[in-house]
Amino acid sequence: MTVQLRPPLDHEWPICRMLLPENCAEAPSRQYLLCLNDRPPHAIAAASYRQTPGAVADLRLHVIPPFRRRGVGSEMVAHLTRGGALSVSGVVDLSCEDAAVAFCEARGFARIDTLTTVEAEIAGMREYTRRLCGRRPAVAEIVPLSCAPAGEVARLHARYVAHQTEADPWRHLMSSSSGVQDSPVALIGGTVVGALLWELEGQTAVVRSRVAAPGKHMAWVNALLLAEGLDGAWRRGAARVRFTYNSTNRDTRKLARRFGAQIAKVMALFTLRSAVGS
């Protein structure tokens, strides 16, 4: 079997969406890779990821079942590291991707975190989060993302959520999705100290990201961002909210349990360190 690895051509996007329906949305912040066989079926695997100078992040890779355990996935990971990446990280859906977990473990990936996505009713949460806010500092304000300095929001997210110095992917995320423009951004003295990015999917408000800069105002910023986000979603007709927390985020886990949130998905985060290719 001879394979070719390359980005998809324009007419191949339907194939990518079939193999990776959640990730192949032609987002400017992501890059894409197809694995093509020399005989039918030609497209046997696809990957999407975010590339920074030192890392391959948020990798999603799918190999069609007849071609698994034949080195295809390993070759794609090796290809992604040949540019000098020091690490490769990605997520695996624990509910339906047992083979992917085994693949990661067999190739030296370490499981470093678990991401739990839940859904809850907004009505009760709105009142509760408002009580948590207390009095805001006199120099603080909340503005919609459309009125905030997008570069500062992107840098804050890259530093404290993605743990990357490259902010461009988050600028693309904010500019490419009109649905997040009502998201609340917290400023203190004119400086961005937090943001909650959300958008509406039907009657569900989906939280894409929440970040607050460490410091004495962090608890207040987190509480107010959540309250403002829930209020904004409620005004636009959302009845439920979907959000994700990691294994160390005890406060958000407690909030989910308090309001009987239902688990929608559990993802494991895997990372391969020092993966510099030859």
Secondary structure, 3 states (H helix, E strand, C coil): CCEEEECCCHHHHHHHHHHCCCCCCCCCCCEEEEEEECCCCCEEEEEEEEEECCEEEEEEEEECHHHCCCCHHHHHHHHHHCCCCCEEEEEEECCCCHHHHHHHHHCCCEEEEEEEEEEEEHHHHHHHHHHHHCCCCCCEEEEEHHHCCHHHHHHHHHHHCCCCCCCHHHHHHHHHCHHHCCCEEEEECCEEEEEEEEEEECCEEEEEEEEECCCCCHHHHHHHHHHHHHHHHHHCCCCEEEEEEECCCHHHHHHHHHCCCEEEEEEEEEEEECCCCC
